[in-house]
Amino acid sequence: MIEHSHLQIIHALNTHGTLTEAANSLCLTQSALSHQIRYLEKKLALSLWQREGRCLRLTRAGHLLLQTAEQVLPVLSQTEKTLKAYSEGKQGILRVGVECYPCYEWLTGVVGRFLQAMPDVEIDIINKFQFSGLEGLLNHHIDVLITPDPVRKEAIIYEPLAEYETVLVVSTKHPLATTKILKPEHLGNETLLTFPVPEKRLDILTRFLNPAQVKPEKLKGIASIDLMLQLASLQRGVCVLPRWLADNYCKTLPLKIIRIGKTGIHKELLVALRKTDQNIAYIEKFIQFGKTVAKRTFQHKS
């Protein structure tokens, strides 16, 4: 039978790459870890690792066991945390995944109000599920997912938080700064600064440029909003952000906002959760605060 410790071993070996570092991470001696590896391989009658110098490489069987470890270990860890919270008199732990780079400023306000109202619930923000959160939700690694891009699944429901408009942001010295309404051809010679996500998730491409068969001169992925806007302010590119966030940065940086097309590109921020969890009181409360803060934050004041 595969045990919890076996999953921890294969995960540690894959993460650290060498027997010494894996042993250190597990608080074991190298000989003790080697013994456990040999025991596991003998038990399974399979080789799980192959040595390549000082490093270890997973075999096909090892990769299968690693996949199981990556699915099971987070669930076990969360179960332990939740049971500990129960023992301390708390309701549980709410794990929030985020698939939206610009959402953290908004989320701070939600978390603050939630924790004040629900002192017996802990909250974790799970960054690693950015842009792949649905799988995390289905596998119970997170409890709710903040996303602007719903993918319909039978086991998942979506609660709308608020609508917002996405806009183009350019330097006040950029030739486009005097443009009232952006046309696709305006971006044909531009470096478009984007978040590092698949192109199919970039609305400026799928909903604006692609239908007009226009491509920007260059796409450049930037993970940091601050860096993206610094580059835009220095005319090193142009970028697309939610209007509410762009409004905030335009107060401190020499930036100009331009509407994308005659009607603009409008999005809806959503909370995704499992159907089986929709009646959990603290999740309902989180969604309630999320709607309140989102509607106030996203409201555009001309």
N, C-alpha and C positions, 0 to 999 in steps of 0.2 A: 504494500500500500504506500502511495506517495504521501509524505508527511509535510507539514508546514515548513520544517527546517530544510527539506530538500528544495522546496521552491525558493526559499531565501538564499540557499547556496548558489543555485543556477542564476538567480537574478544578480547576486553580488559578483559572480564570475564574469557575467556579461557586461556589467557596469564598469568593473575595474580592470578587467583584461588579464590580470596576472594573479597567481595563487597567493602571493604575499599580500597584495593590496586587498584582495577579497577576504583573506583571513583576518586582516586588521579590521576591516569594516564589520565583520561578524564577531569580533572579540574572541577569535580562536587562534591557536597556534597554527603554523603552516602544516605541521605533521598531523594535527587533529583534523584539519580541513581535508587534507589528502586522504586520510583514513575514511572520512565520511563520503568522499567522492567515490573511492573504490568500493565501499559498501553499497552505495546506491547503484552503481553500474553493475555490480555482481547481482544485486537483487532484481534488477530489470533485465539482466542478460543482454545489455546493450552498451555501446560506447556512446557517451554523451559529449565528450570533448576530445580534441586532438591537439597535441602540443605543436606549437610553431615557435621554436626558440624558448624564450621565457613566457611567451603568451599562450593562451588557450583559445582554440577556435571550436565553436559548437558544431556538432554533427547535425544531421537531419533530425534525429531523435531529440537531441539537445534543444534545437529550435522549437520543437513541439512542446517540450516541457517549459521552455522559456515563455512561450505564448500563454500557457496556462498560468504561470507565475504572474505575468503582467496583468492578467484578468483577476486572479484570485487574491493576491496580496493586498491590493488597495481596498478591496471589499472587507477582508479580514481586519485590516488596520482600522478602517472606519467603524466596523462593528465594535472593536475594542474601545475606540474613543467614545462611541455612543453609549456603550454599557458603563463606561467610567463616568460619563455625564449623568446617567441615570442614578448611579450609586451616590453621586454628589448632590442629588436632588434636582437635577436639571432635566428639562424636557428632551434635550438631544442636541445635535449639531446640524446646522444647515450648511451644506456645501454648495457654493455658487460657482458655476462655470461661466466664463465670459468669452463670447465669440465676436467681440466688438472692441477694437482698439480704442476708439474715442470714448468709451463708456465709463472709464474709471472715475473721472471727475464727478459724473452723475451718481455713480454707485456709492461713492463716499457719503453723500447725503442720505442715501437710502439706508446704508448700514448703520450710520449714526442714530437715526430715528428708530430703526428696528431694535437695536441693542438697548436703547433707553426704555422702549415699550416692552421688550421681552428679555429681561435680565436673566431668565433661567434657560436661555438658549444660546449656545455658542455659534459662531459663524466663521466659515473658512472660505476664502476666495481662491479658487483653483485656477491658477494662470495657465497651467500646461494644457488645458483643454481649449485654448484659443483656436478657433477655426477647425476643430474636430470634436466639438462638444457633444454632438448627438450620440455618438458611440459611448462617450462617458456617461451620458444620462441613461442610455439603455442598459449599460453594464453596471449601473448603481455606483459609479465612482463619484458622481455628483447628484444633487437632488433637484436643482433647477439650473436652467441655462438661459443666459441673456443673449439674444441673437436678433439680428435684423433679417435673417434669411431662413425662413421656415422650410423644413423638409418633412412632408406629411408621413407619419407613421401611425399605425393602428394604436400602439400603446402610449403615444405621446399626445398631449393637448397643448395648445398655445393660448396664452392670455395676453391680449394687447396692452401695452403700457401707454404709448403716445406716438403720434406721428411727428415727423420732422422733415425738413428739406435739406438736401445736400447741395452744396454750392462750390464754385471754383474760387480758389484763393490765390491771388497773385500779389507781387510787390506793387506798391503805389507808383513805382517808376517803370513798371512793365508796360509795353505798348498796348496790352489788353486792358490796362487799368481804367480806361475811359469807356470801355465797352459796357453797354447796358444789359444786353442779352447775348449769351455765348452761342455761337454757331459751331457745328462740328469742324468746319474747315479752319477755325481759329486755332485748333490744337494740332494741326498737321505738322507744324515745325517746332513743337514744344517738347521739352522733357517733362513727362508726367510723373510726379512723385506719388507713389501709392504705398499702401501697407503691403507687407509681404504675404499676400494671399493668392490663391488661384485666380486667373484672369476671369473665370466665369462668375466670380463673386464681386467683380468690380463693375458697379452699375454705370459708371461713366463710359465703360466700354460696351457692355451688353445692351444698355438702354439708350445710348446717345451716339457713340462713335461707330460702332459696328453696323447699325442699320444704315448709316450714311456712307459706309465703306471708307471710313477715314481712320488712319492709324497715327498716333503721336510719333514724333521722331524717335523717342526713347521712353521706355518704362523703367523706372528706378524704384526698387522696393526699399522703404525706410520703416523701421519698426518704431522709432521714437517720434512722437508728435512734435515735441519741441525742436528736434533736429530738422524735421520736415519743414516746419514753418520758418526756421532760421534760414534754410536753403532757399525757400520761396521768397523771403524778404530780401535776399541777396541776389535775386534773379537767377538762381541756379536751377529753376524749375517752377512748375505750378502744381497745385494739389487740390484735392477735393475733400471737404470735411462737412459734417453736419453744421447747419447755419448757427445753431446755438453755441457750438464750440468755437467756430470761426469768429463770431461776434466778440467773444471773450478775448481772443488773441489779438484782434484788430485794435483793441484798446491800448495795447502795449507795444505792438510791432507795426512797422510801416507796411500794412497789408490792405488789400482791397477785395471785397466780395463781389462776385459776378453770378447772376442767375444762369443756370444751365438750361438753355432752350426757353421758349416762350412761357411754358407752364412750370418749368423746374422739374427736378427729380425728387420725388417724395417717397419716403420710406416709413416703415412702422417698426418700432422696437417692441420685441416680444419677450415673454418669459415662457420657456418650455418646461414642462414637468410631466412625470409619469401619471397616467390616469389613476393609478392606484393610490397616488399621494395627494390628489386634489382636495381632499377634505381634512388634511393635517392642518391644525390651527395655526402653527407658526409659519407654514408656507403660505397660507392664505393672508396672514398679516404682512409678510414680506411683499407679496404681490400688491397688497393695498397701499403700502408705503411707496412701492415702486411707481405705481400709477400717479400718486399725488406728487412726488418729486419730479417725475418725468414731465408731467403736464406743465408744471411751473417752470422747469428748467428749459424745456424745448420751445416754450412760447416766444415767438419772435416779436420784438418791440421795434417798430419802425422809427 
